[in-house]
Amino acid sequence: MDKSLLDTDVLIHFFKEKFGFLEKIDQVGIENCYVSEISLAELFYGAHYSDNLEKHLKEGKLARDEFQILPISKIIERYGKERARLREAGAPIDRHDIFIGTTAVTYGLITVTGNAKHFERLKGIQLQDWTKTEHNEFAA
């Protein structure tokens, strides 16, 4: 079974029970789904910025407790190289997306996102969009 790194937007869809993500994660196995420390930080930022702090803190804690969280310490050099390459090419992307994408590349995971255009410029990235039925029959 392929192993996947879930982007922040996927986690948000998961919590909102959209696109059949509960079923899809059950199908692929939660043990095959990983989360970057950056996505976890984004969830907690979103919680503190939201009007429903307790609900979103609970979601962040659920993500932390249920998914395997990958540290970014192993990807720092790749992040720097990739960010510089994108800047020199005049094609920069959001820093958080570079962290998340280079985490997936470093650990040999497929990046699962609804924002493929944010990641497709990263070298070596593999992408799936679970909001589309081609990668998720439960999305229909």
N, C-alpha and C positions, 0 to 999 in steps of 0.2 A: 504494500500500500504506500502511495506517495505521502510524504510528510509535507505539511503546509504551515506557513507563517500567516496568521490572520492579521490583516491590516486593521487599523483603528475603526474605519468605517464598517468593516465586517462585524466587529464586536458590537458596534452600536446597533446594526441591523439584527444581530443575534439577540440582544436585550429587548428590542422592540418586536421580536418574533416575526420579522419580515423575511420574505423570499425563501421561506422554508428552511432557514438556516439551522433551526433546532434539529430538524430531520437530517439535513445534510451532514452536520457534525456527528450526529449519531451514526449515520451511514459510514463515514470515513473513520470514525473512532476518535474520541476526544484525545486519546493518547497519541494520535498523529497530527494534532493541532497545537501549534506553538504561538507564543505572543512575544514580541520584542518589549524590552523594558521601556522603550520610547512610547509604544502604544499604551502601555500601562500608565505612564506619566501623563499622556494626553487624556486618558479617561479620568484621572484624578483632577487634572486641570479643569476639564469640562464639568466635573461635579462641583468644584468650588466656584465655577463661573455661572452655574445654572441656578434656576429658581427652585430646584428640588434637590437640595444638597444631600439629604439622607438617602433618597432613592438612588442617586447616581454614585454616591460613595459605596453603597451596598453592591452596585454593579461592578465597580472597580475592584472591590474586595473579592467578589465572586470570580472575576477574570483572573486575579492573582492566585486564588486558591484552586481553581479548576483546570487552568491551562498551565503548561510548562512555560515558564518565563525565561527567555534567553537574554543573557547579559550582553552588553555592547562592548565590553572590554576587548574581546577578540576581534572586533571589526574596525577598530579605530583607524588603523593604517589604511585599510581598504576604503573607508569612508573619506578620509582626507584625499586620497588619490582620485577617487571618483568625483568628489565635489570639485576638485581642481580641474579635472578633465572636462566636466560639464560647463564650468565657468569659462574655460578657454575656448570651448566650442560655441559659446554664446547661447547655451541651452540649459541654464540652471533650473533646478527644481527645488521644491521646498526641502529645507534641511532635515526635517523629521522624516520625509519620504526617503531621502538618501540613507539616513540611519536605518530605517526599516528595510529598505530594499537591499542594502549591503549586508544586513543581518541575514536575510534569506539566502543571498548568494554565498556568503561565508559558510553557513551551516548546511548548504545544499538543499534548501527548501523551496517549494513553490510559493510565491507570494499570492495570497488570495485577497483580492481587492475589487471594489466597485469603481475604482479610479485608475484603471490601467494606464491611461495617458500620463499620469503623474510618475509612473515607474518605467515605462517602456524604453526610456533613453539610457537606463542603467545597463552597464555591460554584464552579460552573463545571467540576467534575470529571467526567471520563468514565471509566467503570470497565468492566473485563472480568475475569472469573474463569476462568482457564484450568484450574482444577481441575474445572470442569463442562463437559459435552459440548456445551452450547449455544455455547460459545466455543472449544472445542478437541475435535475429533473423536478425537484421540489419547488423551484422558483416560479413555475407556471401558475 
